């Protein structure tokens, strides 16, 4: 899976030379998290819909319009209800690799790109769920985006986690196991690292982690933010 390459490269980039052996030592219950702080919003105006039609076709427009309805119709729901609605919506997308979708080993798709293709890989699911829940009013402080190791598959993976209260055991939104379960019930996952708008941390414990750099050094994240701005009609990077 492409994510195994991503993690190994990031370890090298930040001076962790034995990333694979380090990864294998993580216990599944040690969940460190960091807030993913972003300024980009979701703009689904007529220009965006027309762009989707021209680039991906009518079926993609229907998917994007369904997404638009989801965000319009569910703002008054409880956060627990929002989690279930969003998790189920994006898990309908077909799973496939970055190579098949984009001809690249490493590519983080925007939500519009994922729905345009009607397919995603694990980071695309997590990113789309995060941005959608954010638009539905779920605070950044309650959501974390996290790389993990899927132990049964012996490969890298990405999930979105939600903390009902500060310091609580998070709930995991995943495309492998589509049930929303507490992290304590996902012993098949071992945390690797988390990042936010300011920094990047290796997972060490539930409450702390070792900072190894600035998130601006993650080129895939910077590229994703730039593409979201362009989709929204903002060409400033």
Secondary structure, 3 states (H helix, E strand, C coil): CHHHHHHHHHHHHCCCCCHHHHHHCCCCCCCCCCECCCCCCCCCCHHHHHHHHHHHCHHHHHHHHHHHHHHHHCCCCCHHHHHHHHHHHHCCCEECCHHHHHCCCCCCCCHHHHHHHCEECHHHHHHHHHHHHHHCCCCHHHEEEEEEEECCCCEEEEEEEECCCCCCCCEEECCCCCCCEEHHHCCCEEEEEEECCCCEEEECCCCCEEEEECHHHCHHHHHHHHHHHHHCCCCCC
